[in-house]
Amino acid sequence: MDNLGAMLLTLCLLGLLIFLLRVLMITFRSYTMSQRLKDEPDKLPATKQNGKQSRNHNQP
């Protein structure tokens, strides 16, 4: 019974570590995506770039 208990405890700890690793990876990915959006303002839509309307569309 001791071996079975140790194996179950090991599996539970391994599952917890895998879960925490997934959470950290998702968090880091979200953080890098937000940083990338801050660093590249040129890829914003043309109508909202730097708070001004773009003059790329045809106006009479």
N, C-alpha and C positions, 0 to 999 in steps of 0.2 A: 504494500500500500504506500510505502514511503516513496518508491520510485514513481508511482503514478501521480502522487501529489506534487512531486518536484517537476514532473513533466508538464502537468497542467499549469503550474505556476509559471514555468518557463514559457509556455505557449501564450499565456495571458500577458506576460511582460513583453514578449515579442510583438504581439498584436497591438499593445499600447504604444510601443516604440514606432511601429509602422504607421499607426494613426497619427502620432505627433509629427512624424516626418512628412506625411502628406499635408497636414495643416501648415507646417512651416513652408513647404514648397509652394502651396497656394498663396500664402501670405507674401512670400518673397516675390512671386510672379506678379501679384497685384501691385506691389510697391514699385517694381521695376517698370511696369506698364505706366503707372502714374508719373514716374520720373521721366520716362521717355516722352510722354505728352507735354510735360513742362519744358523739356529741352528742345523740342521741335515745334515751335509755334507756327512754322510755315505750312504745316499740314492741316491747319484748322480750315474749316469751310470758308469760302471766299467772302461770304456776307458777314462773318463775325470776326474777321482777322483784326486783332489789336483794338477791338471795340469800335472800329470804323467800318462803314460799308465800303465794299470794294467797287471800283469803277470798271470792272472787267465786263460787265454786261452792257448791252447796247441800250443807251438812253437817248431819247430825242432831244 
